[in-house]
Amino acid sequence: MKRCMENTWELFRREFRAYFESPVAYVFLVFYLMLIGFLTFFVSRFYEANQADLKYFFFWFPWVNLLLVPAATMRLWTEERRTGTIELLLTFPVTLTEALAGKFLAAWAFMTFATLLTFPIVVTTMWLGNPDLGAVVGGYVGAVLLAGAYVAVGILTSTMTRNQVISYVLAFVICLFLALAGWPPVMDIVNKWAPSWLVNGVAALSVMPHFESLQRGVIDLRDLVYYASVMTLAIFGAYLVIENRKST
Amino acid sequence: MLEARNLRKVYGAIEAVRDISFRVEKGEILGVLGPNGAGKSTTMRMITGFLPPTAGTALIGGHDIVEQPIEAKRLIGYLPENAPLYPEMTVVGFLDFVAGIRGFRGAERRRRVESAIERCRLTAVRWQTIETLSKGYKQRVCFAQAVLHDPSLLVMDEPTDGLDPNQKHIVREMIRAMAAEKAILISTHILEEVEAVCTRAIIINEGRIVAAGSPTEMKARHPSGRLDEVFRVLTQGTAEQTTAHR
């Protein structure tokens, strides 16, 4: 058990540092913050609303993450396979689970770091007024969990191909589905031809209701279970893909 | 030290390795010869635990690579074909990572990294990122990674491929320097390499062992007494096969 933690830690550390060993991380972070800021202030008209309320700020996370999380994860396994380092990685005395966990946690930590760098917006709002602190914490917990679910999907798609662009597009499409499945305008269209059990079943897969309930500052066990299931399923899928890819 | 038992690997309709068994003891350097596509790389990938064999297995120091992969992998140092490395890391950073993965901590970890750098003559490039290195240096960084934990079994897939004569000479010297206390398995299609470093050799063709023995015994198999003639007779007339990599 100790050995397993240590291996995961070593792999995590290498992967997390790899983000900052190239300029990509800095470009990514700047773009991420600019996009969140732009959408909050100019598209949602944060100032004109005249309310020290962060709901317009948290509203954008599912969409910004949709665009950028696949970019942060597309490299993780595609590059291992393209450069052949996967052959080193999987012949080290580590299990595939440890290798997957190290990469997943590193990418998730990187996205958490990006998310938390938005703190000036929150600090400004607190200085201007009195936003509900519970909602702020809930909003951040929701944003981080959401990023985790997207990261897990991105890990899965990066195991499927050697091409980063394909990995990005696949992750984008799956995450878009997760975001839109429970979105009322989409559900209305589907409702016209599909039986309601199917519509409700598909809607239950969506991240949106879980993201929104956390935004209200309520940390519900069901939301946590939902995110944990999405992450576990996606990582398990990645495990199966690598196991089988090795033998072909 | 290493015992390959009836290794077999099938990729879809292609049978890359049919039935390969051999042993390598401590102090021996076994050369695996064969034309491109003969199944050398696939065999090595099964022995090192990268590919699961379709049938058969390999025992490394008594540990079954299929049943006890972690214990077996601890005893192996592996230099894959084309020396893959993480391009954005520095030489020191990469070797430190490998030392951590191999379970070394604290002062021992630093000592292992330093000794690998010294043994593989990497001092001059230690702070460089790997992508800026020449092919010869990259090969040596990957070699350093393979010997850092002082493995009982060293597996090298075409270790001198694409190097210039001076670089080949350095790599061969490094191999000879540690031959006494290890079992070493080298694949190559360069015949002079077998004569230069190996104590024993096997020739693989179409996934089967077609000849085995010391380089001298091998040469005696053909009236000309030359290894390349033996090689040609044993492997001729076989269409070049391409095996699916990964």
Interface residues (C-beta under 8 A of the other chain):
Chain A: R3 E6 N7 E10 L11 R13 R14 R17 A18 E21 S22 R81 T83 G84 T85 I86 E87 L88 L90 T91 F92 P93 V94 T95 R245 K246 S247 T248
Chain B: Y11 G12 R45 T48 G49 F50 L51 P52 I70 E71 K73 R74 I76 Y78 P80 E81 N82 P84 L85 Y86 P87 E88 M89 G93 F97 V98 G100 I101 R102 G103 T129 Q145 A244 R246
